[in-house]
């Protein structure tokens, strides 16, 4: 056979094979890759997961995720109601171990083999119904027949009737918004609800939680939160930015209203309500839970858990405790715990914030030694824990203290007395009357606002949001628009326990002004063991007051240019020791950006919609003399 014939035959064979390979195969010839039913292998799991839709009294069904320890009998139930995705909440990891899949604040309950339940609030994620931000109780502000109290009641009723593994006892737990729902569930509580533990609860959004602080709008965090919560049911739209520096981004818009419009959220329901109510009118005061709960019986025993450095809800926990502590049914049923934590600290880790250390993981200590015994007492008839009405961490010495009252915290027969530390000439600060010292002035320019942390102010993975309340304040010390007053070095420890208040006698050349006051612990100039702490300016408490609300939070008034007026700036609670060798410092400024929106310094009816022409520079003058004794009143322990 010739080579030509062999070549021809080879080509023919190859073409035939190619045709077979490329010939289409009928779809019916392929097996279905998705089985009709798939049962995951869970033999090694120490818990079972159930997802159910629990019906409410109005027919709406709420998505509920239930984790039941294998072999559970007579187990109590921990209920968490969230707008943050219940399914994801109970999926922290892919571990087969219950304690590893729940959030950290539920770790001891999981280790104790409690039943863990998380539920999407109505209107969020897989739950049916409509979503209303911090839905008010049924009444004038809620014309429906349901609220968080009724949804909690119906949920608990279903759980105790349909979980034979339980002992019929339920506790509510959660932080921030979940702290709010944990509180709301105690109104007209189901008999099976035995205790509530709200962490960092949202109590009063205008006075100091989340949205405002003493009338100044906290635009950082709030606008992003509204965007994430209300743009979509599943919160799958993220706040977008073309800037690494949040300061630069917010500088592109003068007002918070302009930023809301730029982001496309001006049509969202909660933003409309917030921007329509800049003052403390009935919309805010009627929803303030400390005022509301003070008029109600304490439905179940309650442990309020708060952080001394909570960057979002630093006001609510102590305010709620103070409102309820005077009730006749509070004794033995109301407890306050305040740790050295930021907004998530007590629920996660509590060993440090930035470079500030607290002598070990205080959050783990709290959960194991305080929280879990508390739960076991009410849910399993365990021993009654030896728990004081107020358990407060003392910073500076890094130790827990037990008090019978708060915010006037004192132990072992001591006394607390508010003592003024006066602003004095040449930047001095001390307990002596300032004499005829005079005044200090600075120019506040809204076009050059004081940043709240060093720039750039990044978001995302680089964010310093959790630590900003403890960031070294030297980054603004020396700015011409920041006044600084400081004591001599302390020769003996000075302990404060309670609520500091700044009383400023001040004047402005404008018709409105903001006053920011920071109480700072200045460390010694050198620390050979930890060089980073040399001269560190550690904020202990800081706050802002919008001047228009000087007389009445509900009825703003313009300020009279040049007139000296008294402004009382309420600072967050503190329990701190200024150690020997340290100094006490006070800083005063008029912008805190972009954390809080800029005051135009020209009085306008609604700052949310101030125009660029409204923003003017103003000369701010702080007086310190016998006639105008500006001071920070410190709750000093004798």
C-alpha positions as CSV (number, residue, x, y, z in Angstrom):
1,X,0.0,0.0,0.0
2,X,1.4,3.4,-0.9
3,X,2.1,6.1,1.6
4,X,-0.6,8.2,-0.1
5,X,-3.3,5.5,0.7
6,X,-2.1,5.2,4.3
7,X,-2.3,9.0,4.8
8,X,-5.8,9.1,3.3
9,X,-7.0,6.3,5.6
10,X,-5.5,8.0,8.6
11,X,-7.3,11.3,7.8
12,X,-10.5,9.4,7.4
13,X,-10.2,7.7,10.7
14,X,-9.4,10.9,12.5
15,X,-12.3,12.7,11.0
16,X,-14.6,9.9,12.1
17,X,-13.3,10.1,15.7
18,X,-13.6,13.9,15.6
19,X,-17.2,13.6,14.5
20,X,-18.0,11.2,17.4
21,X,-16.4,13.5,19.9
22,X,-18.1,16.7,18.7
23,X,-21.5,15.1,18.2
24,X,-24.1,16.6,20.6
25,X,-25.3,14.4,23.4
26,X,-29.0,14.5,24.2
27,X,-29.7,16.3,27.6
28,X,-31.8,13.3,28.7
29,X,-28.6,11.3,28.6
30,X,-27.0,13.3,31.5
31,X,-27.8,12.5,35.1
32,X,-29.4,15.3,37.2
33,X,-26.7,17.0,39.2
34,X,-29.0,18.2,41.9
35,X,-30.7,15.4,44.0
36,X,-34.4,15.7,44.7
37,X,-33.5,15.8,48.4
38,X,-30.1,16.3,50.1
39,X,-29.5,15.4,53.7
40,X,-26.3,16.9,55.0
41,X,-24.0,14.7,57.0
42,X,-24.4,16.0,60.6
43,X,-23.4,12.9,62.7
44,X,-20.4,14.8,64.1
45,X,-22.4,17.9,64.9
46,X,-23.2,18.5,68.5
47,X,-26.4,20.4,67.6
48,X,-29.3,20.4,65.2
49,X,-30.3,23.4,63.2
50,X,-34.0,24.2,62.4
51,X,-35.4,27.1,60.4
52,X,-39.1,27.8,60.8
53,X,-41.5,30.6,60.0
54,X,-43.3,31.4,63.2
55,X,-46.8,33.0,62.7
56,X,-47.7,36.2,64.5
57,X,-51.2,37.2,65.6
58,X,-51.8,39.2,62.4
59,X,-50.7,36.3,60.2
60,X,-47.3,37.6,59.3
61,X,-44.6,34.9,59.6
62,X,-41.1,35.6,61.0
63,X,-38.0,33.7,60.0
64,X,-36.6,32.0,63.1
65,X,-33.3,29.9,63.3
66,X,-33.1,27.4,66.2
67,X,-30.0,25.6,67.4
68,X,-30.7,22.7,69.7
69,X,-27.9,20.8,71.4
70,X,-28.0,17.1,70.7
71,X,-29.7,15.2,73.5
72,X,-31.1,18.3,75.0
73,X,-33.7,17.8,77.7
74,X,-35.0,20.6,80.0
75,X,-32.8,23.2,78.3
76,X,-33.6,26.9,78.6
77,X,-34.0,29.1,75.5
78,X,-32.0,32.2,74.7
79,X,-33.9,34.4,72.2
80,X,-32.2,37.0,70.1
81,X,-34.4,39.2,67.8
82,X,-32.4,41.0,65.1
83,X,-32.5,43.2,62.0
84,X,-29.0,41.9,61.1
85,X,-29.8,38.5,59.5
86,X,-30.7,35.8,61.9
87,X,-29.3,33.0,59.7
88,X,-25.9,34.7,59.5
89,X,-26.0,35.6,63.2
90,X,-26.0,31.8,64.0
91,X,-23.4,30.9,61.4
92,X,-20.2,32.5,62.8
93,X,-18.2,29.6,61.5
94,X,-18.7,26.2,59.8
95,X,-17.8,24.3,62.9
96,X,-19.8,21.3,64.1
97,X,-19.6,22.7,67.6
98,X,-22.4,24.8,68.9
99,X,-20.2,27.2,70.8
100,X,-18.3,28.0,67.7
101,X,-21.2,29.0,65.5
102,X,-23.0,31.4,67.8
103,X,-21.9,35.0,68.4
104,X,-19.4,35.5,71.2
105,X,-22.0,36.9,73.6
106,X,-23.8,33.5,73.5
107,X,-20.7,31.4,73.9
108,X,-21.2,30.5,77.6
109,X,-24.9,29.7,77.0
110,X,-23.9,27.4,74.1
111,X,-21.3,25.7,76.3
112,X,-24.0,25.2,78.9
113,X,-26.1,23.5,76.2
114,X,-28.9,26.1,76.1
115,X,-31.2,26.3,73.1
116,X,-30.2,29.3,71.0
117,X,-32.8,31.1,68.8
118,X,-32.4,34.1,66.5
119,X,-35.2,35.7,64.6
120,X,-35.4,38.3,61.8
121,X,-37.6,41.1,62.9
122,X,-40.6,41.7,60.7
123,X,-39.7,43.1,57.3
124,X,-36.1,42.1,57.4
125,X,-34.3,39.4,55.5
126,X,-36.6,36.3,55.4
127,X,-39.3,37.6,57.7
128,X,-42.6,38.7,56.2
129,X,-44.3,42.0,56.9
130,X,-43.1,45.7,56.7
131,X,-40.0,47.0,58.4
132,X,-40.2,50.1,60.5
133,X,-36.9,51.4,62.1
134,X,-37.1,50.9,65.9
135,X,-40.8,50.3,65.6
136,X,-42.6,52.2,68.3
137,X,-45.0,50.6,70.8
138,X,-48.7,50.3,69.8
139,X,-50.3,53.6,70.4
140,X,-50.2,57.2,69.0
141,X,-47.0,56.5,67.0
142,X,-48.0,53.0,66.0
143,X,-51.5,52.6,64.8
144,X,-51.2,48.9,64.0
145,X,-51.9,46.0,66.3
146,X,-48.4,44.7,66.5
147,X,-45.0,45.9,67.9
148,X,-41.9,44.2,69.2
149,X,-43.6,43.3,72.4
150,X,-46.4,41.4,70.6
151,X,-44.0,39.8,68.2
152,X,-41.9,38.6,71.1
153,X,-44.9,37.3,73.0
154,X,-46.1,35.3,70.0
155,X,-42.6,34.0,69.3
156,X,-42.0,32.8,72.8
157,X,-45.5,31.2,72.9
158,X,-44.6,29.2,69.8
159,X,-41.2,28.2,71.1
160,X,-42.3,26.8,74.4
161,X,-45.1,24.9,72.8
162,X,-43.1,23.4,69.9
163,X,-39.7,22.7,71.5
164,X,-40.1,19.7,73.7
165,X,-36.4,19.8,74.4
166,X,-36.9,23.0,76.4
167,X,-37.8,23.6,80.1
168,X,-40.2,26.4,79.1
169,X,-38.0,29.2,80.3
170,X,-36.7,32.0,78.0
171,X,-34.1,34.8,78.3
172,X,-33.8,37.6,75.8
173,X,-30.3,38.8,74.8
174,X,-28.8,41.1,72.2
175,X,-26.9,44.3,71.6
176,X,-27.5,47.7,70.1
177,X,-30.7,47.3,68.0
178,X,-31.1,43.8,69.5
179,X,-30.7,45.5,72.9
180,X,-33.7,47.6,72.0
181,X,-35.7,44.5,71.0
182,X,-34.7,42.8,74.2
183,X,-36.1,45.7,76.1
184,X,-39.3,45.9,74.1
185,X,-40.0,42.2,74.7
186,X,-40.3,42.9,78.4
187,X,-43.4,45.0,78.0
188,X,-46.4,42.8,78.9
189,X,-44.1,39.8,78.8
190,X,-45.0,36.2,78.1
191,X,-45.0,34.2,81.4
192,X,-42.1,32.1,80.0
193,X,-39.8,35.1,79.7
194,X,-37.8,35.0,82.9
195,X,-35.0,37.6,82.3
196,X,-33.7,40.1,79.8
197,X,-30.1,41.2,79.1
198,X,-29.9,44.2,76.8
199,X,-26.3,45.0,75.7
200,X,-25.7,48.6,74.7
201,X,-29.4,49.2,74.1
202,X,-30.7,52.0,71.9
203,X,-32.8,54.0,74.4
204,X,-32.9,57.7,73.4
205,X,-31.7,58.4,69.8
206,X,-31.7,62.2,70.3
207,X,-30.1,62.7,73.8
208,X,-27.1,60.5,73.2
209,X,-27.7,57.2,71.3
210,X,-26.9,56.6,67.7
211,X,-28.5,59.6,65.8
212,X,-27.8,62.7,68.0
213,X,-26.0,63.8,71.0
214,X,-27.5,66.8,72.8
215,X,-28.9,68.0,69.5
216,X,-25.8,67.6,67.3
217,X,-26.5,65.1,64.5
218,X,-24.1,62.2,64.4
219,X,-23.8,61.8,60.7
220,X,-20.9,59.3,60.6
221,X,-22.6,55.9,61.2
222,X,-26.2,57.2,61.0
223,X,-26.4,57.9,57.3
224,X,-24.7,54.6,56.5
225,X,-27.0,52.7,58.9
226,X,-30.1,54.2,57.4
227,X,-28.8,53.3,53.9
228,X,-28.1,49.7,54.9
229,X,-31.3,49.2,56.9
230,X,-33.9,50.7,54.7
231,X,-32.6,50.6,51.1
232,X,-33.4,46.9,50.8
233,X,-35.1,44.2,52.9
234,X,-31.9,42.1,52.9
235,X,-29.5,45.0,53.5
236,X,-27.5,44.0,50.5
237,X,-26.8,47.6,49.4
238,X,-23.6,48.9,50.9
239,X,-22.6,52.5,51.5
240,X,-20.4,53.5,48.6
241,X,-17.6,56.0,48.5
242,X,-14.9,57.1,46.1
243,X,-12.7,58.4,48.9
244,X,-10.3,56.7,51.3
245,X,-10.6,59.7,53.6
246,X,-14.1,60.0,55.0
247,X,-13.3,63.6,56.1
248,X,-12.6,64.5,52.4
249,X,-15.9,62.9,51.3
250,X,-18.1,64.7,53.8
251,X,-16.3,68.0,53.0
252,X,-17.8,67.8,49.6
253,X,-21.3,68.5,51.1
254,X,-22.0,71.3,53.5
255,X,-25.0,69.7,55.3
256,X,-26.1,66.2,56.3
257,X,-29.1,66.8,54.1
258,X,-26.9,67.4,51.1
259,X,-25.0,64.2,51.8
260,X,-28.3,62.2,52.1
261,X,-29.3,63.6,48.8
262,X,-26.0,62.8,47.2
263,X,-26.3,59.2,48.4
264,X,-29.9,58.9,47.2
265,X,-31.4,58.2,50.6
266,X,-33.5,61.4,50.9
267,X,-36.6,59.3,50.1
268,X,-36.1,56.7,52.8
269,X,-38.7,56.8,55.5
270,X,-36.5,57.0,58.6
271,X,-34.3,59.7,57.1
272,X,-37.4,61.8,56.4
273,X,-38.4,61.4,60.0
274,X,-35.0,62.2,61.4
275,X,-34.5,65.3,59.2
276,X,-38.0,66.6,59.9
277,X,-37.4,66.5,63.7
278,X,-34.1,68.2,64.5
279,X,-35.2,69.2,68.0
280,X,-36.3,67.1,70.9
281,X,-40.0,67.2,70.1
282,X,-42.7,64.6,70.9
283,X,-41.4,62.4,68.1
284,X,-38.2,61.8,70.1
285,X,-39.4,62.2,73.7
286,X,-42.4,59.9,73.3
287,X,-40.0,57.1,72.1
288,X,-37.4,57.6,74.8
289,X,-37.4,54.2,76.5
290,X,-36.0,55.4,79.8
291,X,-39.0,57.7,80.2
292,X,-41.4,55.1,78.9
293,X,-40.1,52.2,81.0
294,X,-40.0,54.4,84.1
295,X,-43.9,54.5,84.0
296,X,-44.2,50.7,83.6
297,X,-43.7,47.8,86.0
298,X,-40.4,46.0,85.6
299,X,-41.8,43.0,83.7
300,X,-38.9,40.7,84.3
301,X,-35.5,40.8,86.0
302,X,-33.1,42.8,83.8
303,X,-29.3,43.1,83.5
304,X,-28.4,46.2,81.5
305,X,-24.9,45.9,80.0
306,X,-23.0,49.0,78.8
307,X,-19.6,50.2,77.7
308,X,-17.7,53.1,79.2
309,X,-16.3,53.8,75.7
310,X,-19.3,52.9,73.5
311,X,-19.0,55.0,70.4
312,X,-22.7,54.5,69.4
313,X,-24.9,53.9,72.4
314,X,-23.0,55.3,75.4
315,X,-26.1,57.1,76.8
316,X,-28.9,54.5,76.9
317,X,-27.8,51.9,79.4
318,X,-27.0,54.2,82.3
319,X,-30.0,56.4,81.5
320,X,-32.3,53.5,81.6
321,X,-30.8,52.2,84.8
322,X,-31.2,55.6,86.5
323,X,-34.8,55.9,85.4
324,X,-35.7,52.4,86.7
325,X,-33.6,52.3,89.8
326,X,-36.0,54.5,91.8
327,X,-39.0,52.2,91.1
328,X,-40.3,50.3,94.1
329,X,-40.1,47.0,92.1
330,X,-36.4,47.5,91.1
331,X,-34.8,46.0,94.2
332,X,-33.3,42.6,93.4
333,X,-34.6,42.8,89.8
334,X,-32.5,45.5,88.2
335,X,-28.8,45.4,87.6
336,X,-26.3,47.5,85.7
337,X,-22.9,46.3,84.4
338,X,-20.5,48.8,82.8
339,X,-17.2,47.5,81.4
340,X,-14.3,49.2,79.6
341,X,-15.8,48.4,76.2
342,X,-16.6,50.0,72.9
343,X,-20.0,49.3,71.3
344,X,-19.3,45.6,70.7
345,X,-16.7,45.1,73.5
346,X,-18.8,43.3,76.1
347,X,-20.3,41.0,73.4
348,X,-16.9,40.1,71.9
349,X,-13.5,40.9,73.4
350,X,-12.6,43.3,76.2
351,X,-8.8,43.2,76.7
352,X,-7.9,46.5,75.1
353,X,-9.0,49.3,72.8
354,X,-6.2,50.6,70.7
355,X,-3.1,50.8,72.9
356,X,-5.2,51.1,76.1
357,X,-5.1,47.8,78.0
358,X,-7.4,46.6,80.7
359,X,-5.5,43.9,82.4
360,X,-7.0,40.8,80.7
361,X,-10.1,40.0,78.6
362,X,-12.7,41.7,80.8
363,X,-15.5,40.7,78.4
364,X,-14.8,36.9,78.9
365,X,-14.5,37.5,82.6
366,X,-17.9,39.2,82.6
367,X,-19.6,36.5,80.6
368,X,-18.2,33.6,82.6
369,X,-18.3,35.0,86.1
370,X,-21.4,37.4,86.0
371,X,-23.6,36.7,83.0
372,X,-23.7,32.9,83.0
373,X,-24.4,32.5,86.7
374,X,-27.1,35.2,86.3
375,X,-28.7,33.2,83.5
376,X,-28.5,29.9,85.3
377,X,-30.2,31.3,88.4
378,X,-33.3,32.5,86.5
379,X,-33.4,29.7,83.9
380,X,-32.2,26.6,85.8
381,X,-32.8,27.5,89.5
382,X,-29.1,27.8,90.0
383,X,-27.6,29.6,93.1
384,X,-28.4,33.2,93.5
385,X,-25.4,35.1,92.2
386,X,-23.7,37.6,94.5
387,X,-24.4,40.5,92.3
388,X,-24.4,44.2,93.3
389,X,-27.0,46.6,91.8
390,X,-24.2,48.2,89.8
391,X,-21.0,46.5,88.8
392,X,-18.7,49.0,87.2
393,X,-15.1,48.7,85.9
394,X,-12.6,51.2,87.2
395,X,-10.2,52.4,84.5
396,X,-6.8,53.5,85.5
397,X,-6.6,50.7,88.1
398,X,-8.2,48.0,85.9
399,X,-10.5,46.5,88.5
400,X,-14.2,45.7,88.9
401,X,-16.2,47.5,91.6
402,X,-19.6,46.9,93.2
403,X,-21.9,49.8,94.0
404,X,-25.3,50.0,95.5
405,X,-26.2,53.1,93.5
406,X,-25.2,54.7,90.2
407,X,-24.2,57.2,88.8
408,X,-23.0,58.3,92.2
409,X,-20.7,55.3,92.7
410,X,-19.1,54.7,96.0
411,X,-18.0,51.7,98.1
412,X,-16.8,51.0,101.6
413,X,-18.3,54.1,103.2
414,X,-16.6,56.7,101.0
415,X,-18.4,59.8,99.7
416,X,-18.7,61.3,96.2
417,X,-18.8,65.1,95.8
418,X,-19.0,67.1,92.7
419,X,-16.0,69.4,92.7
420,X,-15.3,72.0,90.0
421,X,-12.0,72.1,88.3
422,X,-11.8,75.7,87.0
423,X,-10.4,76.8,83.7
424,X,-7.6,79.3,84.4
425,X,-5.3,81.7,82.8
426,X,-2.5,80.5,80.5
427,X,-4.2,77.1,80.0
428,X,-4.3,76.2,83.6
429,X,-6.8,73.8,85.3
430,X,-7.5,73.2,88.9
431,X,-9.8,73.4,92.0
432,X,-8.9,77.0,92.9
433,X,-11.2,79.8,91.8
434,X,-9.8,81.4,88.6
435,X,-9.9,85.0,90.0
436,X,-10.0,87.7,87.4
437,X,-8.3,85.6,84.7
438,X,-10.3,86.8,81.8
439,X,-11.0,84.7,78.7
440,X,-9.6,82.8,75.7
441,X,-10.8,83.0,72.1
442,X,-10.5,81.0,68.9
443,X,-12.0,81.2,65.4
444,X,-14.2,78.3,64.4
445,X,-14.3,77.9,60.6
446,X,-16.9,75.4,59.2
447,X,-14.7,75.2,56.1
448,X,-11.8,73.8,58.2
449,X,-13.5,71.7,60.9
450,X,-11.5,69.8,63.6
451,X,-11.3,66.1,62.7
452,X,-12.4,63.6,65.3
453,X,-9.5,61.2,64.6
454,X,-6.3,61.8,62.7
455,X,-6.6,62.0,58.9
456,X,-7.1,60.1,56.7
457,X,-10.2,58.7,58.3
458,X,-10.6,55.4,56.5
459,X,-13.6,53.1,56.4
460,X,-13.9,49.3,55.8
461,X,-11.1,47.1,57.0
462,X,-8.9,50.2,57.9
463,X,-11.6,51.8,60.0
464,X,-10.8,53.0,63.5
465,X,-14.4,53.4,64.4
466,X,-14.2,51.0,67.4
467,X,-11.3,52.9,69.1
468,X,-11.9,56.6,68.4
469,X,-13.0,57.4,71.9
470,X,-9.6,56.4,73.2
471,X,-7.4,57.8,70.4
472,X,-4.4,59.9,71.5
473,X,-5.7,63.5,71.5
474,X,-2.3,65.1,70.8
475,X,-3.3,65.2,67.1
476,X,-5.4,68.3,67.8
477,X,-3.6,69.7,70.9
478,X,-2.1,72.9,69.7
479,X,-4.6,73.6,66.9
480,X,-5.6,77.3,66.9
481,X,-9.3,76.3,67.1
482,X,-8.9,74.0,70.1
483,X,-8.4,75.3,73.6
484,X,-6.5,73.2,76.1
485,X,-6.4,73.5,79.9
486,X,-4.3,71.2,82.0
487,X,-3.4,70.6,85.7
488,X,0.0,70.2,87.2
489,X,1.2,66.7,87.6
490,X,-0.8,64.9,90.3
491,X,1.1,64.0,93.4
492,X,-1.7,61.7,94.6
493,X,-4.3,59.6,92.8
494,X,-7.6,61.3,92.1
495,X,-10.7,59.1,91.6
496,X,-13.9,60.1,89.8
497,X,-17.1,58.0,89.8
498,X,-20.2,59.2,88.2
499,X,-21.2,61.9,85.6
500,X,-18.9,64.8,84.9
501,X,-20.5,68.0,83.7
502,X,-18.8,71.0,82.0
503,X,-20.2,74.4,82.8
504,X,-19.0,76.8,80.2
505,X,-19.5,80.6,80.2
506,X,-19.1,81.4,76.6
507,X,-19.9,83.8,73.9
508,X,-20.0,83.6,70.1
509,X,-19.9,86.2,67.3
510,X,-22.5,84.0,65.5
511,X,-26.1,83.2,66.3
512,X,-25.5,79.5,66.9
513,X,-22.5,77.4,68.1
514,X,-21.5,73.9,69.1
515,X,-19.4,73.2,72.1
516,X,-17.3,70.0,72.3
517,X,-15.7,69.2,75.7
518,X,-13.2,66.4,76.3
519,X,-12.0,65.2,79.7
520,X,-8.5,63.7,79.2
521,X,-6.0,61.8,81.3
522,X,-2.5,62.8,80.3
523,X,0.1,60.1,80.9
524,X,3.6,60.8,82.1
525,X,6.0,61.9,79.4
526,X,7.9,58.6,79.2
527,X,7.0,55.0,79.7
528,X,10.0,52.8,79.3
529,X,8.0,49.6,79.3
530,X,5.5,50.9,76.7
531,X,6.9,53.8,74.8
532,X,3.7,54.4,72.9
533,X,2.0,55.5,76.1
534,X,4.6,58.3,76.8
535,X,2.6,61.5,77.1
536,X,-0.6,59.8,75.8
537,X,-3.7,62.0,76.0
538,X,-6.4,59.4,76.8
539,X,-10.0,60.6,76.6
540,X,-12.1,59.6,79.6
541,X,-15.3,61.3,78.7
542,X,-16.3,63.6,75.9
543,X,-19.5,65.2,74.5
544,X,-21.0,67.9,72.3
545,X,-23.9,70.4,72.9
546,X,-25.6,72.3,70.1
547,X,-25.9,75.8,71.5
548,X,-29.4,76.5,70.2
549,X,-30.7,74.0,72.8
550,X,-29.1,75.8,75.8
551,X,-32.4,76.5,77.5
552,X,-34.7,73.9,76.1
553,X,-34.0,70.8,74.0
554,X,-37.5,71.0,72.5
555,X,-37.5,74.7,71.6
556,X,-34.3,76.0,70.0
557,X,-33.4,79.7,70.1
558,X,-30.7,81.7,68.4
559,X,-27.8,82.9,70.5
560,X,-27.2,86.6,70.9
561,X,-23.9,87.5,69.3
562,X,-21.3,88.6,71.9
563,X,-23.5,87.8,74.9
564,X,-21.9,85.6,77.6
565,X,-24.2,82.6,78.3
566,X,-23.9,79.5,80.4
567,X,-23.8,76.2,78.6
568,X,-24.0,72.9,80.5
569,X,-22.4,70.0,78.6
570,X,-23.3,66.7,80.1
571,X,-20.4,64.2,79.7
572,X,-20.8,60.4,79.6
573,X,-20.4,58.4,82.9
574,X,-16.9,57.6,84.1
575,X,-15.3,55.5,86.8
576,X,-11.6,56.4,86.6
577,X,-8.5,56.9,88.6
578,X,-6.0,59.6,87.5
579,X,-2.8,58.2,88.8
580,X,0.1,60.0,90.4
581,X,2.3,61.5,87.8
582,X,-0.6,62.0,85.4
583,X,-2.3,65.3,84.5
584,X,-6.0,66.2,84.0
585,X,-6.7,68.0,80.8
586,X,-9.8,69.6,79.3
587,X,-10.1,70.4,75.6
588,X,-12.7,72.7,74.1
589,X,-13.6,73.1,70.4
590,X,-16.6,73.8,68.2
591,X,-16.4,71.2,65.4
592,X,-16.0,67.4,65.6
593,X,-16.0,66.3,62.0
594,X,-17.3,64.4,60.2
595,X,-18.5,62.6,63.3
596,X,-21.1,65.3,63.8
597,X,-22.6,67.6,61.2
598,X,-21.2,71.1,61.1
599,X,-23.1,73.9,62.8
600,X,-23.5,76.8,60.2
601,X,-22.9,79.2,63.2
602,X,-25.8,81.1,61.7
603,X,-29.1,80.3,63.2
604,X,-31.4,78.5,60.6
605,X,-34.6,76.7,61.3
606,X,-33.4,73.3,60.3
607,X,-29.6,72.6,60.1
608,X,-30.2,69.5,58.0
609,X,-31.1,71.8,55.1
610,X,-28.7,74.7,55.7
611,X,-27.4,76.4,52.6
612,X,-23.7,77.0,51.8
613,X,-24.2,80.8,52.5
614,X,-25.3,80.0,56.0
615,X,-22.0,78.6,57.0
616,X,-19.8,81.4,58.5
617,X,-16.7,81.7,60.6
618,X,-17.3,82.7,64.2
619,X,-15.1,83.8,67.1
620,X,-15.8,81.7,70.2
621,X,-14.8,83.0,73.6
622,X,-14.5,81.0,76.7
623,X,-14.6,83.1,79.9
624,X,-12.9,82.0,83.2
625,X,-13.1,84.5,86.0
626,X,-14.9,85.0,89.3
627,X,-17.9,86.4,87.4
628,X,-17.8,83.6,84.8
629,X,-16.2,80.6,86.4
630,X,-16.1,78.0,83.6
631,X,-15.3,74.6,85.0
632,X,-15.7,70.9,84.7
633,X,-17.4,69.4,87.7
634,X,-15.8,66.1,88.6
635,X,-17.6,63.5,90.8
636,X,-14.6,63.0,93.1
637,X,-14.4,60.1,95.5
638,X,-13.2,61.1,98.9
